[in-house]
Amino acid sequence: MSGTTGPSGSGTGGPHPAGGPTPARTSAPAAGPALAAAQAALAAEHAAVYGYGVVGGRVAAGRQAEARQAYEAHRAARDALARTVGDLGGTPVVAAAGYRLPFPVPDSAAAVRLAAYLEDHLAGAYGDLVRAATGGVRKDAAAALREAAVRAVRWSGDGVAFPGLAERG
């Protein structure tokens, strides 16, 4: 699943599910915006775990440890978000069988760009969760947004003033 760019069905960016069944969605509209945002962040974490598998396979040896740490961090975040979705009364979305990458990743430079791209899009998903949630869920989402923003800067070398907010033109 490499190389093709397509519109995102979730609005969170990152790799997109490629074919096959659509991941399960919670059908209870009364569950609220926090649950919907938690589901979207969980879907973004699933995509990031997949994406970091690609990053780890293509990134230069000097950044392998960084890629591995990010991969493990996203696996842990994915598992925590699945618990959060359950606590909010939803059934956690499942990972797609495969994902279409946002651009080809033939070498280390492209792998670094992909890692930064994944983190930028995760920051957006967590920003949505910060806006929708309260209490501990909001606090955890703010911490995850901060971690994604820091990783994005480490990968890309530059940052944005307000990570997680969409650029306005």
BAZAVO-272618 format. One line per field, with one value per atom (N, C-alpha, C): residue number from 1; chain; atom name; x, y, z. Coordinates in nm, 4 decimals. Last residue first. Layout:
<nodes>
i c(NUM, ...)
ch c(A, ...)
at c(CA, ...)
px c(X, ...)
py c(Y, ...)
pz c(Z, ...)
</nodes>
This chain:
<nodes>
i c(169, 169, 169, 168, 168, 168, 167, 167, 167, 166, 166, 166, 165, 165, 165, 164, 164, 164, 163, 163, 163, 162, 162, 162, 161, 161, 161, 160, 160, 160, 159, 159, 159, 158, 158, 158, 157, 157, 157, 156, 156, 156, 155, 155, 155, 154, 154, 154, 153, 153, 153, 152, 152, 152, 151, 151, 151, 150, 150, 150, 149, 149, 149, 148, 148, 148, 147, 147, 147, 146, 146, 146, 145, 145, 145, 144, 144, 144, 143, 143, 143, 142, 142, 142, 141, 141, 141, 140, 140, 140, 139, 139, 139, 138, 138, 138, 137, 137, 137, 136, 136, 136, 135, 135, 135, 134, 134, 134, 133, 133, 133, 132, 132, 132, 131, 131, 131, 130, 130, 130, 129, 129, 129, 128, 128, 128, 127, 127, 127, 126, 126, 126, 125, 125, 125, 124, 124, 124, 123, 123, 123, 122, 122, 122, 121, 121, 121, 120, 120, 120, 119, 119, 119, 118, 118, 118, 117, 117, 117, 116, 116, 116, 115, 115, 115, 114, 114, 114, 113, 113, 113, 112, 112, 112, 111, 111, 111, 110, 110, 110, 109, 109, 109, 108, 108, 108, 107, 107, 107, 106, 106, 106, 105, 105, 105, 104, 104, 104, 103, 103, 103, 102, 102, 102, 101, 101, 101, 100, 100, 100, 99, 99, 99, 98, 98, 98, 97, 97, 97, 96, 96, 96, 95, 95, 95, 94, 94, 94, 93, 93, 93, 92, 92, 92, 91, 91, 91, 90, 90, 90, 89, 89, 89, 88, 88, 88, 87, 87, 87, 86, 86, 86, 85, 85, 85, 84, 84, 84, 83, 83, 83, 82, 82, 82, 81, 81, 81, 80, 80, 80, 79, 79, 79, 78, 78, 78, 77, 77, 77, 76, 76, 76, 75, 75, 75, 74, 74, 74, 73, 73, 73, 72, 72, 72, 71, 71, 71, 70, 70, 70, 69, 69, 69, 68, 68, 68, 67, 67, 67, 66, 66, 66, 65, 65, 65, 64, 64, 64, 63, 63, 63, 62, 62, 62, 61, 61, 61, 60, 60, 60, 59, 59, 59, 58, 58, 58, 57, 57, 57, 56, 56, 56, 55, 55, 55, 54, 54, 54, 53, 53, 53, 52, 52, 52, 51, 51, 51, 50, 50, 50, 49, 49, 49, 48, 48, 48, 47, 47, 47, 46, 46, 46, 45, 45, 45, 44, 44, 44, 43, 43, 43, 42, 42, 42, 41, 41, 41, 40, 40, 40, 39, 39, 39, 38, 38, 38, 37, 37, 37, 36, 36, 36, 35, 35, 35, 34, 34, 34, 33, 33, 33, 32, 32, 32, 31, 31, 31, 30, 30, 30, 29, 29, 29, 28, 28, 28, 27, 27, 27, 26, 26, 26, 25, 25, 25, 24, 24, 24, 23, 23, 23, 22, 22, 22, 21, 21, 21, 20, 20, 20, 19, 19, 19, 18, 18, 18, 17, 17, 17, 16, 16, 16, 15, 15, 15, 14, 14, 14, 13, 13, 13, 12, 12, 12, 11, 11, 11, 10, 10, 10, 9, 9, 9, 8, 8, 8, 7, 7, 7, 6, 6, 6, 5, 5, 5, 4, 4, 4, 3, 3, 3, 2, 2, 2, 1, 1, 1)
ch c(A, A, A, A, A, A, A, A, A, A, A, A, A, A, A, A, A, A, A, A, A, A, A, A, A, A, A, A, A, A, A, A, A, A, A, A, A, A, A, A, A, A, A, A, A, A, A, A, A, A, A, A, A, A, A, A, A, A, A, A, A, A, A, A, A, A, A, A, A, A, A, A, A, A, A, A, A, A, A, A, A, A, A, A, A, A, A, A, A, A, A, A, A, A, A, A, A, A, A, A, A, A, A, A, A, A, A, A, A, A, A, A, A, A, A, A, A, A, A, A, A, A, A, A, A, A, A, A, A, A, A, A, A, A, A, A, A, A, A, A, A, A, A, A, A, A, A, A, A, A, A, A, A, A, A, A, A, A, A, A, A, A, A, A, A, A, A, A, A, A, A, A, A, A, A, A, A, A, A, A, A, A, A, A, A, A, A, A, A, A, A, A, A, A, A, A, A, A, A, A, A, A, A, A, A, A, A, A, A, A, A, A, A, A, A, A, A, A, A, A, A, A, A, A, A, A, A, A, A, A, A, A, A, A, A, A, A, A, A, A, A, A, A, A, A, A, A, A, A, A, A, A, A, A, A, A, A, A, A, A, A, A, A, A, A, A, A, A, A, A, A, A, A, A, A, A, A, A, A, A, A, A, A, A, A, A, A, A, A, A, A, A, A, A, A, A, A, A, A, A, A, A, A, A, A, A, A, A, A, A, A, A, A, A, A, A, A, A, A, A, A, A, A, A, A, A, A, A, A, A, A, A, A, A, A, A, A, A, A, A, A, A, A, A, A, A, A, A, A, A, A, A, A, A, A, A, A, A, A, A, A, A, A, A, A, A, A, A, A, A, A, A, A, A, A, A, A, A, A, A, A, A, A, A, A, A, A, A, A, A, A, A, A, A, A, A, A, A, A, A, A, A, A, A, A, A, A, A, A, A, A, A, A, A, A, A, A, A, A, A, A, A, A, A, A, A, A, A, A, A, A, A, A, A, A, A, A, A, A, A, A, A, A, A, A, A, A, A, A, A, A, A, A, A, A, A, A, A, A, A, A, A, A, A, A, A, A, A, A, A, A, A, A, A, A, A, A, A, A, A, A, A, A, A, A, A, A, A, A, A, A, A, A, A, A, A, A, A, A, A, A, A, A, A, A, A, A)
at c(N, CA, C, N, CA, C, N, CA, C, N, CA, C, N, CA, C, N, CA, C, N, CA, C, N, CA, C, N, CA, C, N, CA, C, N, CA, C, N, CA, C, N, CA, C, N, CA, C, N, CA, C, N, CA, C, N, CA, C, N, CA, C, N, CA, C, N, CA, C, N, CA, C, N, CA, C, N, CA, C, N, CA, C, N, CA, C, N, CA, C, N, CA, C, N, CA, C, N, CA, C, N, CA, C, N, CA, C, N, CA, C, N, CA, C, N, CA, C, N, CA, C, N, CA, C, N, CA, C, N, CA, C, N, CA, C, N, CA, C, N, CA, C, N, CA, C, N, CA, C, N, CA, C, N, CA, C, N, CA, C, N, CA, C, N, CA, C, N, CA, C, N, CA, C, N, CA, C, N, CA, C, N, CA, C, N, CA, C, N, CA, C, N, CA, C, N, CA, C, N, CA, C, N, CA, C, N, CA, C, N, CA, C, N, CA, C, N, CA, C, N, CA, C, N, CA, C, N, CA, C, N, CA, C, N, CA, C, N, CA, C, N, CA, C, N, CA, C, N, CA, C, N, CA, C, N, CA, C, N, CA, C, N, CA, C, N, CA, C, N, CA, C, N, CA, C, N, CA, C, N, CA, C, N, CA, C, N, CA, C, N, CA, C, N, CA, C, N, CA, C, N, CA, C, N, CA, C, N, CA, C, N, CA, C, N, CA, C, N, CA, C, N, CA, C, N, CA, C, N, CA, C, N, CA, C, N, CA, C, N, CA, C, N, CA, C, N, CA, C, N, CA, C, N, CA, C, N, CA, C, N, CA, C, N, CA, C, N, CA, C, N, CA, C, N, CA, C, N, CA, C, N, CA, C, N, CA, C, N, CA, C, N, CA, C, N, CA, C, N, CA, C, N, CA, C, N, CA, C, N, CA, C, N, CA, C, N, CA, C, N, CA, C, N, CA, C, N, CA, C, N, CA, C, N, CA, C, N, CA, C, N, CA, C, N, CA, C, N, CA, C, N, CA, C, N, CA, C, N, CA, C, N, CA, C, N, CA, C, N, CA, C, N, CA, C, N, CA, C, N, CA, C, N, CA, C, N, CA, C, N, CA, C, N, CA, C, N, CA, C, N, CA, C, N, CA, C, N, CA, C, N, CA, C, N, CA, C, N, CA, C, N, CA, C, N, CA, C, N, CA, C, N, CA, C, N, CA, C, N, CA, C, N, CA, C, N, CA, C, N, CA, C, N, CA, C, N, CA, C, N, CA, C, N, CA, C, N, CA, C, N, CA, C, N, CA, C, N, CA, C, N, CA, C, N, CA, C, N, CA, C)
px c(-0.6181, -0.5620, -0.6238, -0.5094, -0.6163, -0.5539, -0.4262, -0.3806, -0.4977, -0.5712, -0.5587, -0.5129, -0.3920, -0.4918, -0.4661, -0.1795, -0.3124, -0.4226, 0.0290, 0.0115, -0.1293, 0.0854, -0.0234, -0.0482, 0.3233, 0.2920, 0.1871, 0.5161, 0.4108, 0.3774, 0.8564, 0.7295, 0.6304, 1.1233, 1.0523, 0.9165, 1.2277, 1.3208, 1.2546, 1.0899, 1.0894, 1.1916, 1.1342, 1.1451, 1.1627, 1.1010, 1.2242, 1.2425, 0.8434, 0.9562, 1.0872, 0.7014, 0.6948, 0.8123, 0.7528, 0.8075, 0.8058, 0.6089, 0.7531, 0.8166, 0.3492, 0.4101, 0.5620, 0.3089, 0.3081, 0.3757, 0.3169, 0.4151, 0.4227, 0.0897, 0.2234, 0.3322, -0.1116, -0.0915, 0.0494, -0.0864, -0.0580, -0.0356, -0.1692, -0.0335, 0.0065, -0.4312, -0.3388, -0.1939, -0.5342, -0.5281, -0.4319, -0.5225, -0.4427, -0.4285, -0.7077, -0.5695, -0.4780, -0.9416, -0.8872, -0.7402, -0.9706, -0.9571, -0.8959, -1.0048, -0.8857, -0.8633, -1.2073, -1.1446, -1.0174, -1.3441, -1.3277, -1.2477, -1.3360, -1.3377, -1.3263, -1.3103, -1.4363, -1.4477, -1.0555, -1.1728, -1.3016, -0.9009, -0.8891, -1.0127, -0.9734, -1.0137, -1.0029, -0.8547, -1.0001, -1.0498, -0.5899, -0.6468, -0.7991, -0.5604, -0.5621, -0.6141, -0.5659, -0.6675, -0.6755, -0.3387, -0.4720, -0.5826, -0.1389, -0.1616, -0.2994, -0.1547, -0.1954, -0.2214, -0.0501, -0.1899, -0.2414, 0.2159, 0.1321, -0.0158, 0.2955, 0.2862, 0.2009, 0.2905, 0.2083, 0.1876, 0.4842, 0.3452, 0.2517, 0.7152, 0.6684, 0.5216, 0.7238, 0.7136, 0.6618, 0.7516, 0.6325, 0.6157, 1.0057, 0.8889, 0.7595, 1.1528, 1.1536, 1.0345, 1.1027, 1.0593, 1.0546, 1.2314, 1.0853, 1.0297, 1.4945, 1.4415, 1.2887, 1.5200, 1.5234, 1.4649, 1.2847, 1.4164, 1.4049, 1.0278, 1.1306, 1.2636, 0.7322, 0.8383, 0.9487, 0.4798, 0.5759, 0.6869, 0.2146, 0.3115, 0.4076, 0.0371, 0.0045, 0.0984, -0.0408, 0.0428, 0.0117, -0.3084, -0.2473, -0.1679, -0.3049, -0.3236, -0.2519, -0.4862, -0.3737, -0.4071, -0.6898, -0.5971, -0.4728, -0.7361, -0.7623, -0.6596, -0.8123, -0.7192, -0.7646, -1.1340, -1.0239, -0.9348, -1.2714, -1.2496, -1.1312, -1.4249, -1.3100, -1.3041, -1.7435, -1.6659, -1.5496, -1.8163, -1.8084, -1.7350, -1.8095, -1.9280, -1.9276, -1.5817, -1.6822, -1.8081, -1.4353, -1.4828, -1.5902, -1.3748, -1.4605, -1.5184, -1.2056, -1.3288, -1.4264, -1.0007, -1.0780, -1.2105, -0.8975, -0.9600, -1.0480, -0.7996, -0.9021, -0.9735, -0.6053, -0.7255, -0.8356, -0.4181, -0.4829, -0.6105, -0.3424, -0.4053, -0.4782, -0.2297, -0.3429, -0.4168, -0.0173, -0.1251, -0.2499, 0.1383, 0.0860, -0.0304, 0.1949, 0.1258, 0.0631, 0.3350, 0.2042, 0.1270, 0.5657, 0.4804, 0.3412, 0.6712, 0.6258, 0.5346, 0.7294, 0.6414, 0.5843, 0.9160, 0.7878, 0.6862, 1.1240, 1.0618, 0.9250, 1.1828, 1.1361, 1.0665, 1.2754, 1.1568, 1.0979, 1.5028, 1.3961, 1.2657, 1.6533, 1.6099, 1.4949, 1.6997, 1.6227, 1.5691, 1.8628, 1.7319, 1.6433, 2.0911, 2.1062, 1.9758, 1.9991, 2.0374, 2.0469, 1.7185, 1.8617, 1.8914, 1.4014, 1.4807, 1.6269, 1.2560, 1.3218, 1.4167, 1.1316, 1.1916, 1.2715, 1.0245, 1.1324, 1.2036, 0.8195, 0.9308, 1.0499, 0.6491, 0.7127, 0.8344, 0.5767, 0.6346, 0.7074, 0.4581, 0.5913, 0.6553, 0.2122, 0.3069, 0.4476, 0.0908, 0.1209, 0.2301, 0.0722, 0.1440, 0.1829, -0.0882, 0.0496, 0.1314, -0.3319, -0.2601, -0.1140, -0.3950, -0.3810, -0.2992, -0.4139, -0.3061, -0.2860, -0.6430, -0.5158, -0.3980, -0.8301, -0.8058, -0.6736, -0.8118, -0.7738, -0.7458, -0.9145, -0.7756, -0.7260, -1.1754, -1.0920, -0.9443, -1.2590, -1.2561, -1.1656, -1.2480, -1.1614, -1.1499, -1.4475, -1.3095, -1.2109, -1.6699, -1.6361, -1.4913, -1.6609, -1.6456, -1.6057, -1.7049, -1.5812, -1.5566, -1.9618, -1.8448, -1.7144, -2.1859, -2.1277, -2.0005, -2.3699, -2.2455, -2.1664, -2.5862, -2.5973, -2.4677, -2.5318, -2.5111, -2.5162, -2.3861, -2.4691, -2.4427, -2.2160, -2.3388, -2.4237, -1.8742, -1.9783, -2.1046, -1.7457, -1.7708, -1.8798, -1.4930, -1.6187, -1.6286, -1.3401, -1.3309, -1.4638, -1.4674, -1.4471, -1.4357, -1.2975, -1.4079, -1.3694, -1.0979, -1.1460, -1.2578, -0.8898, -0.9800, -1.0316, -0.6899, -0.6872, -0.7771, -0.7088, -0.7395, -0.7462, -0.4302, -0.5737, -0.5993, -0.1900, -0.2257, -0.3757, -0.2910, -0.2103, -0.2455, -0.6132, -0.4902, -0.4163, -0.8565, -0.7401, -0.6107, -1.0788, -1.0433, -0.9184, -1.1592, -1.1757, -1.1467, -1.1078, -1.2462, -1.2669, -0.8968, -0.9173, -1.0658, -0.8139, -0.8810, -0.9048, -0.4837, -0.6280, -0.6912, -0.1952, -0.2574, -0.4070, 0.0109, -0.1019, -0.1589, 0.2461, 0.2532, 0.1307, 0.1568, 0.2461, 0.2096, 0.0834, 0.0000, 0.0889)
py c(3.0070, 3.0911, 3.2229, 2.8257, 2.9069, 2.9990, 2.4978, 2.6274, 2.6992, 2.3498, 2.3561, 2.4942, 2.2651, 2.3527, 2.3582, 2.1117, 2.0541, 2.1402, 2.3703, 2.2374, 2.1838, 2.6756, 2.6099, 2.4723, 2.7295, 2.8006, 2.7284, 2.4497, 2.5479, 2.6098, 2.3688, 2.3488, 2.4568, 2.1711, 2.2966, 2.2670, 1.9199, 2.0291, 2.1641, 1.6824, 1.7792, 1.8907, 1.5287, 1.4682, 1.5730, 1.7130, 1.6331, 1.5738, 1.8037, 1.8960, 1.8196, 1.5684, 1.6289, 1.7236, 1.5337, 1.4363, 1.4945, 1.7562, 1.7468, 1.6488, 1.6860, 1.8090, 1.8060, 1.4535, 1.4462, 1.5693, 1.5637, 1.4626, 1.4506, 1.7339, 1.7884, 1.6906, 1.5427, 1.6467, 1.7042, 1.4049, 1.3343, 1.4332, 1.6061, 1.5501, 1.4787, 1.6382, 1.7516, 1.7030, 1.3867, 1.4278, 1.5450, 1.3954, 1.2957, 1.3340, 1.6042, 1.6174, 1.5200, 1.4885, 1.6111, 1.6290, 1.2773, 1.2497, 1.3708, 1.4068, 1.3276, 1.2962, 1.6804, 1.6013, 1.5303, 1.6473, 1.7164, 1.6252, 1.6916, 1.6166, 1.7082, 1.8476, 1.7768, 1.7176, 1.9591, 2.0470, 1.9770, 1.7256, 1.8268, 1.9168, 1.6115, 1.5455, 1.6424, 1.7894, 1.7715, 1.7076, 1.7419, 1.8745, 1.8689, 1.4802, 1.5050, 1.6446, 1.5324, 1.4443, 1.4658, 1.6987, 1.7464, 1.6637, 1.5220, 1.6437, 1.7009, 1.3419, 1.2989, 1.4194, 1.5018, 1.4616, 1.4070, 1.5293, 1.6479, 1.6105, 1.2581, 1.3317, 1.4571, 1.2008, 1.1243, 1.2021, 1.3862, 1.3929, 1.3200, 1.2853, 1.4195, 1.4373, 1.0346, 1.0409, 1.1779, 1.1182, 1.0445, 1.0513, 1.2366, 1.3191, 1.2505, 1.0030, 1.1121, 1.2048, 0.8675, 0.8084, 0.9140, 1.0307, 1.0210, 0.9605, 0.9787, 1.1161, 1.1147, 0.6987, 0.7529, 0.8937, 0.5978, 0.6137, 0.6773, 0.5807, 0.4921, 0.4957, 0.6309, 0.6319, 0.5364, 0.8379, 0.7268, 0.7431, 0.9538, 0.9766, 0.8584, 0.8530, 0.9814, 1.0183, 0.5002, 0.6085, 0.7386, 0.3096, 0.3756, 0.4939, 0.0178, 0.1613, 0.2093, -0.2748, -0.2084, -0.0630, -0.3408, -0.4467, -0.3888, -0.0940, -0.1470, -0.2556, -0.1457, -0.1060, -0.1656, -0.0574, -0.1513, -0.0983, 0.1486, 0.1205, 0.0259, 0.0299, 0.0882, 0.0496, 0.1163, 0.0001, 0.0531, 0.3376, 0.2975, 0.1661, 0.4454, 0.3716, 0.3256, 0.5490, 0.6460, 0.5777, 0.3192, 0.3919, 0.4948, 0.2644, 0.1741, 0.2429, 0.4810, 0.4659, 0.3742, 0.4146, 0.5375, 0.5288, 0.1802, 0.1747, 0.2977, 0.2926, 0.1873, 0.1728, 0.4611, 0.5189, 0.4148, 0.2712, 0.3579, 0.4193, 0.1636, 0.0775, 0.1593, 0.3924, 0.3234, 0.2388, 0.4394, 0.5381, 0.4760, 0.2103, 0.2339, 0.3329, 0.2574, 0.1341, 0.1519, 0.4963, 0.4956, 0.3677, 0.4112, 0.5128, 0.5128, 0.2359, 0.1834, 0.2822, 0.4265, 0.3130, 0.2581, 0.5857, 0.6435, 0.5327, 0.3996, 0.4608, 0.5203, 0.3480, 0.2393, 0.2947, 0.5991, 0.5404, 0.4303, 0.6191, 0.7188, 0.6646, 0.4069, 0.4045, 0.5022, 0.4938, 0.3719, 0.3708, 0.6933, 0.7329, 0.6125, 0.5807, 0.6786, 0.7217, 0.4292, 0.3623, 0.4584, 0.5875, 0.5594, 0.5028, 0.4266, 0.5356, 0.4911, 0.2052, 0.2884, 0.3941, 0.0728, -0.0077, 0.0733, 0.2764, 0.1938, 0.1107, 0.3631, 0.4515, 0.3684, 0.1395, 0.1793, 0.2667, 0.1486, 0.0256, 0.0531, 0.3952, 0.3803, 0.2465, 0.3324, 0.4217, 0.4105, 0.1709, 0.1173, 0.2015, 0.3647, 0.2391, 0.1745, 0.5519, 0.5862, 0.4612, 0.4186, 0.4553, 0.4874, 0.4028, 0.2805, 0.3092, 0.6788, 0.6004, 0.4675, 0.7387, 0.8021, 0.7277, 0.5926, 0.5570, 0.6165, 0.7398, 0.5985, 0.5527, 0.9831, 0.9770, 0.8333, 0.8986, 0.9526, 0.9498, 0.8216, 0.7221, 0.7701, 1.0707, 0.9625, 0.8527, 1.2042, 1.2513, 1.1457, 1.0527, 1.0614, 1.1060, 1.1042, 0.9680, 0.9706, 1.3797, 1.3246, 1.1834, 1.4174, 1.4559, 1.3999, 1.1371, 1.2682, 1.2903, 0.9344, 0.9162, 1.0457, 0.9535, 1.0188, 1.0095, 0.7897, 0.9323, 1.0076, 0.4900, 0.5660, 0.7154, 0.3424, 0.3871, 0.4743, 0.3534, 0.3506, 0.4104, 0.1572, 0.2880, 0.2713, -0.0536, -0.0365, 0.1026, 0.0172, -0.0080, 0.0234, -0.1364, -0.0120, -0.0462, -0.4064, -0.3521, -0.2219, -0.3308, -0.4122, -0.3439, -0.0413, -0.1517, -0.2215, 0.0971, 0.0571, -0.0637, 0.3806, 0.2398, 0.2099, 0.6068, 0.5832, 0.4347, 0.7770, 0.6710, 0.6446, 1.1208, 1.0013, 0.8973, 1.2610, 1.2523, 1.1236, 1.2878, 1.2938, 1.2852, 1.2522, 1.3882, 1.3997, 1.0028, 1.0349, 1.1792, 0.9624, 0.9489, 0.9962, 1.1583, 1.0868, 1.0792, 1.1056, 1.1828, 1.0971, 0.9848, 0.9874, 1.0691, 0.8814, 0.9788, 0.9764, 0.6007, 0.6726, 0.7672, 0.4698, 0.5626, 0.6372, 0.1425, 0.2560, 0.3481, -0.1136, 0.0000, 0.1212)
pz c(0.6030, 0.4968, 0.4819, 0.8847, 0.8256, 0.7209, 0.9778, 0.9262, 0.8604, 1.2642, 1.1184, 1.0783, 1.5512, 1.4904, 1.3401, 1.6266, 1.6399, 1.5831, 1.7556, 1.6978, 1.7235, 1.7041, 1.7758, 1.7146, 1.5622, 1.6868, 1.7691, 1.4478, 1.4279, 1.5637, 1.3502, 1.4188, 1.3830, 1.2064, 1.2307, 1.2915, 1.1839, 1.2065, 1.2235, 1.1567, 1.0460, 1.0615, 1.3889, 1.2562, 1.1475, 1.5954, 1.5877, 1.4485, 1.5396, 1.5285, 1.5186, 1.5942, 1.4607, 1.4390, 1.8679, 1.7717, 1.6299, 1.9622, 1.9858, 1.8871, 1.8827, 1.8318, 1.8487, 2.0318, 1.8846, 1.8251, 2.2912, 2.2508, 2.0986, 2.2806, 2.3051, 2.2589, 2.2464, 2.1454, 2.1587, 2.4883, 2.3626, 2.2492, 2.6653, 2.6768, 2.5479, 2.5769, 2.5685, 2.5783, 2.6414, 2.5009, 2.4828, 2.9203, 2.8474, 2.7003, 2.9636, 3.0107, 2.9352, 2.8607, 2.8015, 2.8388, 3.0353, 2.8923, 2.8232, 3.2833, 3.2573, 3.1108, 3.1741, 3.2795, 3.2367, 2.8419, 2.9694, 3.0628, 2.4797, 2.6050, 2.7267, 2.2503, 2.2753, 2.4152, 2.2400, 2.2293, 2.2729, 2.2552, 2.3610, 2.3601, 2.0105, 2.1351, 2.2532, 1.8309, 1.8288, 1.9583, 1.9021, 1.9221, 1.9224, 1.8126, 1.9571, 1.9895, 1.5383, 1.5982, 1.7488, 1.5151, 1.4783, 1.5411, 1.5933, 1.6720, 1.6412, 1.3806, 1.5147, 1.6041, 1.1810, 1.1733, 1.3059, 1.2701, 1.2472, 1.2472, 1.2686, 1.3950, 1.3811, 0.9936, 1.0875, 1.2171, 0.9015, 0.8543, 0.9519, 1.0210, 1.0558, 1.0182, 0.8893, 1.0349, 1.0792, 0.6206, 0.6627, 0.8142, 0.6292, 0.5971, 0.6416, 0.6822, 0.7793, 0.7550, 0.4438, 0.5708, 0.6803, 0.2609, 0.2547, 0.3831, 0.3408, 0.3449, 0.3424, 0.2934, 0.4286, 0.4373, 0.0323, 0.0926, 0.2314, -0.0760, -0.1300, -0.0561, -0.0323, 0.0693, 0.0237, -0.1825, -0.1894, -0.0846, 0.0345, -0.0729, -0.0742, 0.2204, 0.1575, 0.0431, 0.1804, 0.2301, 0.1566, 0.2711, 0.1564, 0.2109, 0.4769, 0.4607, 0.3356, 0.5864, 0.5215, 0.5028, 0.7556, 0.7168, 0.6503, 1.0130, 0.8793, 0.8491, 1.3574, 1.2519, 1.1194, 1.4905, 1.4684, 1.3573, 1.7446, 1.6033, 1.5923, 2.0465, 1.9768, 1.8292, 2.1264, 2.0839, 2.0015, 2.4058, 2.2657, 2.2464, 2.6601, 2.6181, 2.4738, 2.7585, 2.7129, 2.6583, 2.7982, 2.9160, 2.8807, 2.5278, 2.6052, 2.7277, 2.4803, 2.4015, 2.4749, 2.6628, 2.6791, 2.6038, 2.5482, 2.6811, 2.7045, 2.3139, 2.3048, 2.4395, 2.4208, 2.3586, 2.3425, 2.5053, 2.6045, 2.5476, 2.2569, 2.3568, 2.4633, 2.1366, 2.0730, 2.1760, 2.3096, 2.2989, 2.2377, 2.2568, 2.3919, 2.3888, 1.9850, 2.0254, 2.1633, 2.0081, 1.9415, 1.9696, 2.1399, 2.2022, 2.1398, 1.9472, 2.0766, 2.1482, 1.7455, 1.7181, 1.8499, 1.8783, 1.8368, 1.8107, 1.9090, 2.0267, 1.9921, 1.6381, 1.7246, 1.8486, 1.5561, 1.4927, 1.5807, 1.7191, 1.7304, 1.6709, 1.6182, 1.7585, 1.7806, 1.3494, 1.3783, 1.5213, 1.2751, 1.3293, 1.3602, 1.1684, 1.2750, 1.3392, 0.9500, 1.0743, 1.1921, 0.7874, 0.8022, 0.9412, 0.7196, 0.7764, 0.7953, 0.6366, 0.5357, 0.5926, 0.8430, 0.7366, 0.6365, 0.9961, 1.0509, 0.9460, 0.8232, 0.8588, 0.9060, 0.8295, 0.7029, 0.7322, 1.0951, 1.0416, 0.9113, 1.1056, 1.1658, 1.1304, 0.9844, 0.9191, 0.9758, 1.1827, 1.0495, 0.9822, 1.3821, 1.4082, 1.2755, 1.2497, 1.2865, 1.3150, 1.2290, 1.1070, 1.1365, 1.5023, 1.4226, 1.2968, 1.5532, 1.6166, 1.5436, 1.4076, 1.3703, 1.4323, 1.5540, 1.4134, 1.3650, 1.7919, 1.7899, 1.6469, 1.7067, 1.7534, 1.7544, 1.6494, 1.5421, 1.5816, 1.9074, 1.7991, 1.6851, 2.0317, 2.0801, 1.9739, 1.8897, 1.8799, 1.9283, 1.9721, 1.8294, 1.8111, 2.2494, 2.1984, 2.0510, 2.2520, 2.3094, 2.2578, 2.1425, 2.0651, 2.1217, 2.2143, 2.2264, 2.1486, 2.2237, 2.2965, 2.3062, 2.0627, 2.1924, 2.2716, 1.8482, 1.8316, 1.9633, 1.8392, 1.9318, 1.9173, 1.6856, 1.6228, 1.7132, 1.6254, 1.7266, 1.6667, 1.3588, 1.4175, 1.5234, 1.2274, 1.3000, 1.3578, 0.9104, 1.0535, 1.1217, 0.6176, 0.6899, 0.8375, 0.4529, 0.5310, 0.5992, 0.1548, 0.2655, 0.3418, 0.0827, 0.0510, 0.1753, 0.3047, 0.1639, 0.1444, 0.5146, 0.4921, 0.3428, 0.4860, 0.4760, 0.4561, 0.6869, 0.5937, 0.5983, 0.7550, 0.7738, 0.6704, 0.8464, 0.7686, 0.7965, 0.9654, 1.0510, 0.9747, 0.8111, 0.8419, 0.9270, 0.7252, 0.8655, 0.8995, 0.4607, 0.5023, 0.6445, 0.2625, 0.3878, 0.4177, -0.0761, 0.0264, 0.1492, -0.1506, -0.1685, -0.0593, -0.3157, -0.2274, -0.2550, -0.3167, -0.3733, -0.2696, -0.1976, -0.3054, -0.3495, -0.1042, -0.1073, -0.2199, 0.0000, 0.0000, 0.0000)
</nodes>
